[in-house]
Amino acid sequence: MEVLGVFLSLAGLMYFAYRGINVLVLAPIMALFAALWQGESPMLATYTQVFMPALGNYLLQYFPLFMLGAIFGKLMSVSGAASSIGKIIASIVGQERAITAVVLACALLTYGGVSLFVVAFCMSPIAKNLLNQANIPERLIPGSIALGSFTFTMTALPGTPAIQNAIPMPFFGTTAFAAPGLGTIGAVIMLTLGLLWLNKRAKAAGQEGQKSQEPEQQNNLPSYWVGLIPLLIVVIGNYLMSAQILPRMDLAFLGMEKWGSVSSSKVIGLWSLITSLTVAIIALLVLARNHLSSPVKSLNQGTMDSLLPIFNTASEVGYGACIASFASFSVIKESVLGIAPDMPLISEAVAINALAGITGSASGGLSIALQSLADIYLQMAEKTGLDPELLHRVASMSCGGFDTLPHNGAVITLLGICGMTHKKSYKDIFMVAVAFPFLATTVVVILGTLFGSF
């Protein structure tokens, strides 16, 4: 019965999140509902002694990344730098390759650190113009943006500053560039299959292009260099800090109790992203100063924009901590580990995909799984000689598969921005953001099992 309570709680979280109930309220309610089924889990103690500390620890660790990412995205948006980049890519790729232009523009922005929500808002009007001019139905816009924003740039490409690539770092002592070869292979699979699918759908649509009134565009856009330089700073700066600068510094002081008694490998990845995003924000403020009517307002708004996403994710982490604290969870954990007890990559991929799908959150499902199982996977990896970088890459890629089910918040937001419904556009989102990423993860697991990390 205790296990049944956990699964009913998970089902409730998925169902009511799909119905639109905010996870800040929903997650603790579902955690306490699960506690009701447990024999020795008092509800109030579960909430104050397990849920809230887990939520707080997540905020302490990841708030700088959420805040800096949101500020950077807001500045890119209000300055017009994001729109300039989208337009230049479209002009290079060509009008006849409208879908490819949209995907690549979204990919460049998200790989540079711009929030996928900001990318959706910035690219939606550009995508409408491009697809209308090419007589491609607007129902393919959400799938195009999802492919460029929710998939390979979020989880697979080495160095991506996405939170889904940052979460595994402190668990495995890795950096954002973990297993770069395998990550690149996974990214190529997602991008290639996604473009083939969307372009095939566009070709099949024929002359069904849905003409609409041309959306209003920003005037007096800055040069694309204004946006490109800060994006390059994020990517290159992150690499230099994580691979060259910080590893050569004397960080022995981190072993002191005053600084948390941690090893440098636990913080280098986070420090690298924090530093590169900060420098990129300063560069953007300088380069786009003539296009920012109120920089302080933009900074403040970006900061506020970061609060709801991080609290939502932290609330899901708190929920996961409650589930993991129950004695019944050990039964579930053993079942997951029992799927492939001598193959941690398969076990890890299954566990994270399942939890990301149930919660409808890539970062939430990833955090829940790693908080409960990361130490076990590391022990299994040590016994089998598996590189922790491979655990990192498989974990990151696994969270970007079943997370994008219909109840996913990003899916609902994207459809709303584009003026589409699940019935019209979700099929394409499912293929490019669920099916193909799952296939790519499977390939990486197979290659990693056979050849190790590279």
NORFENCOR-V444077 format. One record per residue. N is the residue number from 1. RES is the residue in one letter. SS is DSSP state (alpha for helix, beta for strand, coil for the rest). Layout:
N_RES_SS + N_RES_SS
This chain:
1_M_coil + 2_E_alpha + 3_V_alpha + 4_L_alpha + 5_G_alpha + 6_V_alpha + 7_F_alpha + 8_L_alpha + 9_S_alpha + 10_L_alpha + 11_A_alpha + 12_G_alpha + 13_L_alpha + 14_M_alpha + 15_Y_alpha + 16_F_alpha + 17_A_alpha + 18_Y_alpha + 19_R_coil + 20_G_coil + 21_I_coil + 22_N_coil + 23_V_alpha + 24_L_alpha + 25_V_alpha + 26_L_alpha + 27_A_alpha + 28_P_alpha + 29_I_alpha + 30_M_alpha + 31_A_alpha + 32_L_alpha + 33_F_alpha + 34_A_alpha + 35_A_alpha + 36_L_alpha + 37_W_coil + 38_Q_coil + 39_G_coil + 40_E_coil + 41_S_coil + 42_P_coil + 43_M_alpha + 44_L_alpha + 45_A_alpha + 46_T_alpha + 47_Y_alpha + 48_T_alpha + 49_Q_alpha + 50_V_alpha + 51_F_alpha + 52_M_alpha + 53_P_alpha + 54_A_alpha + 55_L_alpha + 56_G_alpha + 57_N_alpha + 58_Y_alpha + 59_L_alpha + 60_L_alpha + 61_Q_alpha + 62_Y_alpha + 63_F_alpha + 64_P_alpha + 65_L_alpha + 66_F_alpha + 67_M_alpha + 68_L_alpha + 69_G_alpha + 70_A_alpha + 71_I_alpha + 72_F_alpha + 73_G_alpha + 74_K_alpha + 75_L_alpha + 76_M_alpha + 77_S_alpha + 78_V_alpha + 79_S_coil + 80_G_coil + 81_A_alpha + 82_A_alpha + 83_S_alpha + 84_S_alpha + 85_I_alpha + 86_G_alpha + 87_K_alpha + 88_I_alpha + 89_I_alpha + 90_A_alpha + 91_S_alpha + 92_I_alpha + 93_V_alpha + 94_G_coil + 95_Q_alpha + 96_E_alpha + 97_R_alpha + 98_A_alpha + 99_I_alpha + 100_T_alpha + 101_A_alpha + 102_V_alpha + 103_V_alpha + 104_L_alpha + 105_A_alpha + 106_C_alpha + 107_A_alpha + 108_L_alpha + 109_L_alpha + 110_T_alpha + 111_Y_alpha + 112_G_coil + 113_G_coil + 114_V_coil + 115_S_coil + 116_L_alpha + 117_F_alpha + 118_V_alpha + 119_V_alpha + 120_A_alpha + 121_F_alpha + 122_C_alpha + 123_M_alpha + 124_S_alpha + 125_P_alpha + 126_I_alpha + 127_A_alpha + 128_K_alpha + 129_N_alpha + 130_L_alpha + 131_L_alpha + 132_N_alpha + 133_Q_alpha + 134_A_coil + 135_N_coil + 136_I_coil + 137_P_coil + 138_E_alpha + 139_R_alpha + 140_L_alpha + 141_I_alpha + 142_P_alpha + 143_G_alpha + 144_S_alpha + 145_I_alpha + 146_A_alpha + 147_L_alpha + 148_G_alpha + 149_S_alpha + 150_F_coil + 151_T_coil + 152_F_alpha + 153_T_alpha + 154_M_alpha + 155_T_alpha + 156_A_coil + 157_L_coil + 158_P_coil + 159_G_coil + 160_T_coil + 161_P_coil + 162_A_coil + 163_I_alpha + 164_Q_alpha + 165_N_alpha + 166_A_alpha + 167_I_alpha + 168_P_alpha + 169_M_alpha + 170_P_alpha + 171_F_alpha + 172_F_alpha + 173_G_coil + 174_T_coil + 175_T_coil + 176_A_coil + 177_F_coil + 178_A_coil + 179_A_coil + 180_P_alpha + 181_G_alpha + 182_L_alpha + 183_G_alpha + 184_T_alpha + 185_I_alpha + 186_G_alpha + 187_A_alpha + 188_V_alpha + 189_I_alpha + 190_M_alpha + 191_L_alpha + 192_T_alpha + 193_L_alpha + 194_G_alpha + 195_L_alpha + 196_L_alpha + 197_W_alpha + 198_L_alpha + 199_N_alpha + 200_K_alpha + 201_R_alpha + 202_A_alpha + 203_K_alpha + 204_A_alpha + 205_A_alpha + 206_G_coil + 207_Q_coil + 208_E_coil + 209_G_coil + 210_Q_coil + 211_K_coil + 212_S_coil + 213_Q_coil + 214_E_coil + 215_P_coil + 216_E_coil + 217_Q_coil + 218_Q_coil + 219_N_coil + 220_N_coil + 221_L_coil + 222_P_coil + 223_S_coil + 224_Y_alpha + 225_W_alpha + 226_V_alpha + 227_G_alpha + 228_L_alpha + 229_I_alpha + 230_P_alpha + 231_L_alpha + 232_L_alpha + 233_I_alpha + 234_V_alpha + 235_V_alpha + 236_I_alpha + 237_G_alpha + 238_N_alpha + 239_Y_alpha + 240_L_alpha + 241_M_alpha + 242_S_alpha + 243_A_alpha + 244_Q_alpha + 245_I_alpha + 246_L_alpha + 247_P_alpha + 248_R_alpha + 249_M_coil + 250_D_coil + 251_L_coil + 252_A_alpha + 253_F_alpha + 254_L_alpha + 255_G_alpha + 256_M_coil + 257_E_alpha + 258_K_alpha + 259_W_alpha + 260_G_coil + 261_S_coil + 262_V_coil + 263_S_coil + 264_S_alpha + 265_S_alpha + 266_K_alpha + 267_V_coil + 268_I_alpha + 269_G_alpha + 270_L_alpha + 271_W_alpha + 272_S_alpha + 273_L_alpha + 274_I_alpha + 275_T_alpha + 276_S_alpha + 277_L_alpha + 278_T_alpha + 279_V_alpha + 280_A_alpha + 281_I_alpha + 282_I_alpha + 283_A_alpha + 284_L_alpha + 285_L_alpha + 286_V_alpha + 287_L_alpha + 288_A_coil + 289_R_alpha + 290_N_alpha + 291_H_alpha + 292_L_coil + 293_S_coil + 294_S_coil + 295_P_alpha + 296_V_alpha + 297_K_alpha + 298_S_alpha + 299_L_alpha + 300_N_alpha + 301_Q_alpha + 302_G_alpha + 303_T_alpha + 304_M_alpha + 305_D_alpha + 306_S_alpha + 307_L_alpha + 308_L_alpha + 309_P_alpha + 310_I_alpha + 311_F_alpha + 312_N_alpha + 313_T_alpha + 314_A_alpha + 315_S_alpha + 316_E_alpha + 317_V_alpha + 318_G_alpha + 319_Y_alpha + 320_G_alpha + 321_A_alpha + 322_C_alpha + 323_I_alpha + 324_A_alpha + 325_S_alpha + 326_F_coil + 327_A_alpha + 328_S_alpha + 329_F_alpha + 330_S_alpha + 331_V_alpha + 332_I_alpha + 333_K_alpha + 334_E_alpha + 335_S_alpha + 336_V_alpha + 337_L_alpha + 338_G_alpha + 339_I_alpha + 340_A_alpha + 341_P_coil + 342_D_coil + 343_M_coil + 344_P_alpha + 345_L_alpha + 346_I_alpha + 347_S_alpha + 348_E_alpha + 349_A_alpha + 350_V_alpha + 351_A_alpha + 352_I_alpha + 353_N_alpha + 354_A_alpha + 355_L_alpha + 356_A_alpha + 357_G_alpha + 358_I_alpha + 359_T_alpha + 360_G_coil + 361_S_coil + 362_A_alpha + 363_S_alpha + 364_G_alpha + 365_G_alpha + 366_L_alpha + 367_S_alpha + 368_I_alpha + 369_A_alpha + 370_L_alpha + 371_Q_alpha + 372_S_alpha + 373_L_alpha + 374_A_alpha + 375_D_alpha + 376_I_alpha + 377_Y_alpha + 378_L_alpha + 379_Q_alpha + 380_M_alpha + 381_A_alpha + 382_E_alpha + 383_K_alpha + 384_T_alpha + 385_G_coil + 386_L_coil + 387_D_coil + 388_P_alpha + 389_E_alpha + 390_L_alpha + 391_L_alpha + 392_H_alpha + 393_R_alpha + 394_V_alpha + 395_A_alpha + 396_S_alpha + 397_M_alpha + 398_S_alpha + 399_C_coil + 400_G_coil + 401_G_coil + 402_F_alpha + 403_D_alpha + 404_T_alpha + 405_L_coil + 406_P_coil + 407_H_coil + 408_N_coil + 409_G_alpha + 410_A_alpha + 411_V_alpha + 412_I_alpha + 413_T_alpha + 414_L_alpha + 415_L_alpha + 416_G_alpha + 417_I_alpha + 418_C_alpha + 419_G_coil + 420_M_coil + 421_T_coil + 422_H_alpha + 423_K_alpha + 424_K_alpha + 425_S_alpha + 426_Y_alpha + 427_K_alpha + 428_D_alpha + 429_I_alpha + 430_F_alpha + 431_M_alpha + 432_V_alpha + 433_A_alpha + 434_V_alpha + 435_A_alpha + 436_F_alpha + 437_P_alpha + 438_F_alpha + 439_L_alpha + 440_A_alpha + 441_T_alpha + 442_T_alpha + 443_V_alpha + 444_V_alpha + 445_V_alpha + 446_I_alpha + 447_L_alpha + 448_G_alpha + 449_T_alpha + 450_L_alpha + 451_F_alpha + 452_G_coil + 453_S_coil + 454_F_coil
